[in-house]
Amino acid sequence: MADSDTVTRAAPDTVKILIAGGFGVGKTTMVGSVSEIAPLRTEEPLTEAGLGVDDLEGIEEKKATTVALDFGRITIGDDLVLYLFGTPGQQRFWFMWNDLALGALGAVVLVDVRRPESSFAAIDFFERRGIPFVVGVNGFYGEHPYPPEEIRDALALPEHVQVLLCDARERGSSRDVLIALLDQLIAAAVN
Amino acid sequence: MAGGDTAGRLVRPFALTGGRTRPSRADFTLITTVTAVDPPPTWATRPQPEQQRILRHCARPIAVAELAALLDLPVSVIVIMLCDLLEAGRITLRPPRPVSQNPDLDLLQKVRDGLGRL
């Protein structure tokens, strides 16, 4: 604490990656498993513009006036910090996604094999905007009943989008999904 | 888990901004880093208690989203207060690394190597 550089310490560069997918697919779990801090949460009050446009079915009453955003942090080095933002899963919070996606390196779309359709909208969002993403198939209880190629077909994913089987609870597994995204970004940058 | 604000907070969030709901500048993002200016400028006026709390938390560089989470305030409220602190010369800000259509290969490699070390 007594370092003379404490006062002049330069702020690090910051970058972000989004962890997206349907409601309850394991986004916050993945953020938490690789983050160096317990996932943090901010809650934004909703304006009327964001309310009542979508299906409210199944939304808990107490969450009706704010939207929560969970995120974590990975310090890459003294001068670079990576933030991971879990995107709000419920359809009615999609208006927040544009802001979140702005300036992101890319995204991980988590898919629950039991209900892959819950992540269709997330895949569509990133495809439409040309934001690079990989698909992580989160095996609940570590189980993976379908091979990646079958899931690729079911989701009609283009060839360059990687599909990885993962367990969002496992640090190593979540890390590997992020590395796959970076490899995909690097490959695209080289070409 | 971050709830309970109605019980714990004495002031409703937008009362802290004088009722303003929009920031005076648009360049604060979730991962913009803010750092308190130390020592404060000689012309600085005494900050309000909530501003004081922000300044304490950004003695070291901290991202806007982290500040909001730690102070249990909406990002929109934090950003308005940060605009005031910036105009008062109490903080500096560093925008995130720009991500363009032509990604910076060195940056990507650095992030990839960092993840590899986890």
Interface residues (C-beta under 8 A of the other chain):
Chain A: T6 V7 R9 A10 A11 P12 D13 T14 V15 K16 V34 L40 R41 T42 E43 E44 P45 K62 T66 A68 L69 F71 R73 I74 T75 I76 G77 L80 V81 L82 Y83 F85 L100 L102 G103 A104 L105 R171 R175 L178 I179 L182 D183 L185 I186 A188 A189 V190
Chain B: M1 A2 G3 D5 P13 T29 L30 I31 T32 T33 V34 T35 D38 R60 P61 A63 A65 E66 A68 A69 L70 P74 V75 S76 T92 R94 P96 R97 P98 V99 N102 P103 D104 L105 L107 L108 Q109 K110 V111 R112 D113 G114 L115 G116 L118
